[in-house]
Amino acid sequence: MTRYQVITPSAPMRHGPDQMSGLETDALFGESVIILDEEASGWVRVRLETDGYEAWVERTMLGELPPPTHRVMVARSLITSGRDIKSPSLGYLPMAAQISVLDHDDEVAEIALTHHAKGYVPLHHLMTVDTCLDDWVLSAEQLMGTPYRWGGRDSIGIDCSALVQLALSGSSIPSPRNSGDQEKTLGRTMAEHTVLARGDLIFWKGHVGIMQDSNNLLHANAWHNMVMSEPLSHAVERIMDRDGGPVTRLARIADLG
């Protein structure tokens, strides 16, 4: 069994070993994958250890990194080549990227980009891997306005179930990748007329959203083509009108007060 880590901001995991093949999900920087099969073309079939997802990625996007000490807790964090914010940019890290902090002061963290290369990010963009946020919905709200992308899990473009999975990761709550599996496993089922609260999940066939309070729903959706907040009543009516069907489950993850 060969284990590697993602060494690019994200690695698109595709249905087949081809860049034009459909996107299944994204593996994020620092996440571990196990290689299951390999093509001479430079593609490998992998299992993402975060959630067990299996698909094809380009081998050049994988390498070896030191064990992660921190996670990115903001939508995106820009990497610079030096401690000075004016230093040239080396790219970005998406929310939930797993990184190894080599050193830090009160403002800047030095991080490993490979075993031989390093970069710098703002320290307050990070949290230790054992930190759990009290209000995981705050993570989802940071992604407001992020473009909708079918299969996307990188915070430059995400789908509905990735929004839920990434947000829950901030509280160390494991979640399946797809909304159908999330509907089967996350939280406890509530009765149809329950008064909704922050952090409750609303499921439709093939879709999921997060309640910000008793009235407003946050979800990545193809109608607005972004992560959007709107009254739940508007979403329910529109989804029904577009043949998305009725709400299929209400689920409570935890009482956020």
N, C-alpha and C positions, 0 to 999 in steps of 0.2 A: 504494500500500500504506500503510494507516494503522495506526500502532502506538501502543498505550496501555498503561498499567499498572493493575493492580488497586489500588484505594484503600480498600477495605474489608478487614477481617481475612481474608475469603475471598469469592470470588464463585462460587456454585453454577453449574456448567456443565450445562445441561439438554438433553434430547433434542429438545425443541421450544421455541418462544418463549412459554412459559407457566410460571407458578410451580408448577403442578400436574403439569408434565411430569416424566418420570423423571430422576433425577440421574445424570449420566455421570461427573463428577469435580468437584473444586474447584480453581479457580485461586487462588493465595495472594497476600497483600499484596505488592506490588512486582513480581510476575511480569509479564512482557510478553506481550501478546496482539496478534494482527493481525486487524483486522476484515475479514471476508470478505463479509458481507451484512448488511442492516439492515432492520428492520421499522418501520412507522409507529407500532407499539404501544410502542416504546422498547426493543425487544430487538435484539441484534446477534449474528450468528454469528461466532465467533472461532476462531482457531488459537492454542493455548497454546504459546509458543515453548520452554518447558521440555521438553516431550515430544511436541509435534506434535498433541496432542489437539484435536479440533474439536467444538464444541457451541455452544449459545446461552446468553448471559448478559444480565443487565439492564444497559443502557447507563449507568445512574447509578452503577454500581459501578466504572466505569473513569475514569481521568483521566491526568494527567501528573505524573511524579515525577522528581527528580534521579536520576542514575545510582546504582545500589546500591553501597555500600561494604562492607556487612556482611550476615550472615544470622543469623536467630534459631536458637540451638542447643539451646534447652530446649523442653519441651512447649508452653508458653505463657508469654508475657511481658506483664504488665499495663502499659498506657501511662498515665502520669499527666500532668496539665496543667502541673506544675512539677517542679523538681528534688526537692523535699521529698516523701518517700514518703506523707505525709498529704494531698497535693494530690488534688483530685478525679480519678477515673479517667475515661479517655477510651476505654476498650475494651481490646483485647488484640491481640497478634500471635501467630500459630501457628508451630510449628516449620517452618523452611525459608522463612519470609517473608524477602523481600529488602528491605533498608532502606538509606537514605542517612543516615549519621551526620554531623551538622553540626558538633558540638563534643562534648567529653566531658572529665570529670575522672577520678579514679581509681575512681569508683563509679557515675556516672550518665552516660548518653549522651543528648544532644539529637538527635532524629531528625526527618526531614521526613515529615509526614503527607500534605501536598500541597505545591505550590510556595509556598503562602502560610500554611500551618499547621504547627505543630510539636508534639511531645510528648516525653516522657522515659521511658526504660526503664533497668533495671540494666545496666551495661556488661558484667558477667560473664555475661549471658544471650546475648551476641553473639559472633560470630567474623567475621573479615574474609572476604570472598568468596573469597580465594585460600588460606585455611586448609584443611587436610585432616586430619581426625581419624585417629589411628592405628587406633582400634578403633571401627568404625562401628556395631557392635552396641550400644554404649553408648547411642546415640541411640534405637534401637528400645526399649531397656529403660526409657528415660525415659517412654515412652508406655504402660507397663503400667497396666492398668485403664481406659484410654480406651475409651469405648463403641464397639461395632461399628456401623458405618453403611455400608450398601451404597452404593458409589460415593464414599464420603467420603474426603477427603484433608486436610481441616482437622483439627488435633489435638483438636478437641472431639468428633470421630467419624470413624473411618477404617475402611477395609476391609483385607483381607490384603495386596494388592499395593501399596497406598499405604504401609503400614508398611515394606515393603521399600524402596520408592522414596525415601521421606523419610529413612530411616536411611542409605541409600547416598549421599544427597546431602551428608551431613556429611563424607564422604571424597571428594567431587567425582567420584563414580562415576556416570555417567549410566545411567538405567534406564528402560525402557518403563513405561507406566502399568499395563497389565493383566497378570495372572499368565500368561496364555497366551503373550504376547510375551516376558515375562521368562524363561519356561521355554525358549524358543527361543534366547535371546541371552545370558543372564547366566552368567558363570563357565564352568568346564570340567566336563564330565560325569564323574562318578565311578562306579566299579563298585558293584553292589548291596550287597556286604558290606564296603565301605570303613569303617574306623573314623571316625566323624564328629567334627568339630571345631567350635569356635566360629566362627560366620559362614557355615557351610555352609547352603545352601538346600535345602528339601525341597518337592517339587512333587507335587500330585495334580491330577486334572482339575479346573480351575477354582479351585485353592487353592494357597497357598504359605505356608511358615513358615520361621523362622530358628532355627538351632541356637545355644543359648547355651553349650553344652559338648557332650560326647559323648552325653549322655542327654536333655537338656531342650530342648523346643521352645517358642519364643515366636511367637505368631501371633494376628492379629485374626480372630475366628471367630464365627459365628452360634450356636454351641452355648452358649458362655459369654456371648455378647453383649458381649464386650470383648476387649481385648488381654490375653492370658493366657499364663502359663508353665505347662507341664505335661510329664510324661515323654513322649517321642516315642512309646513303645510304647502309651500310652493313646490318643494321638491317632490312630495308625495303626489300632488296633482299632476305635475309635468311628467313624471315617470310613468304614472298610470296612463296618461293620454298618449304617451309614445310606446305603448304596449310593453312597458317594463314590468307591469303587473303590480300587485299590492306589496306592502311591507310583509316580509315573511318571518321576521324574528326581531324582537327587542332584547338586548342583552346588556347586563350591568357588569362591568369589569371590577369596579371597586367604588366605594363611596368617597368622592373627592371633596365633599363638604359643600 
